[in-house]
């Protein structure tokens, strides 16, 4: 009788006959299950050498990190065509401002600027903040080391060159 049960279980794909009259398992043996992993979504390769913003004024060069927004991407695309020099003047005792020469998409948010913020204002003006101001702006970049920025920018009207590194 035990032989017939083992044969029947073996035919059904179930396992186990115990020797010496042991218990017979009626549970099915685990069936290997193929788990398909979702294929990774295609990612845009990130370039560890992605260009940075270089700002040159009065013999000083500043490096700035671009913001992650559409306006900054458009500005970066414009600079990929070549450097841009803007005549900038003091405004309000906390920023240098000048015409960008083009209009960029605005991503305005209510923010309080900090020294070193490079801001798009009204879609067609670029500002470098050496003080603070709260308004609805689009941040384009942030200068990495804004120490003594007001002094380095100088007073009055200055020529500021924006380029990529």
Number of C-alpha atoms within 10 A of each C-alpha: 6 14 9 9 13 18 16 13 19 13 10 10 12 17 19 19 19 12 9 7 8 10 10 15 14 11 10 12 11 8 7 6 6 6 6 6 6 6 6 6 6 6 6 6 6 7 7 6 7 10 15 16 22 17 22 17 16 13 7 11 14 18 20 23 18 21 15 11 15 15 23 24 16 15 22 19 12 16 15 14 10 11 14 16 19 18 14 22 18 21 13 8 12 18 25 26 23 22 17 20 12 10 16 20 17 18 16 17 11 10 14 13 22 17 21 25 25 29 24 28 22 15 19 15 18 23 24 29 26 25 18 16 15 10 13 15 19 26 25 27 23 22 22 12 12 18 12 10 18 20 10 16 24 14 12 10 14 19 15 22 16 21 22 20 13
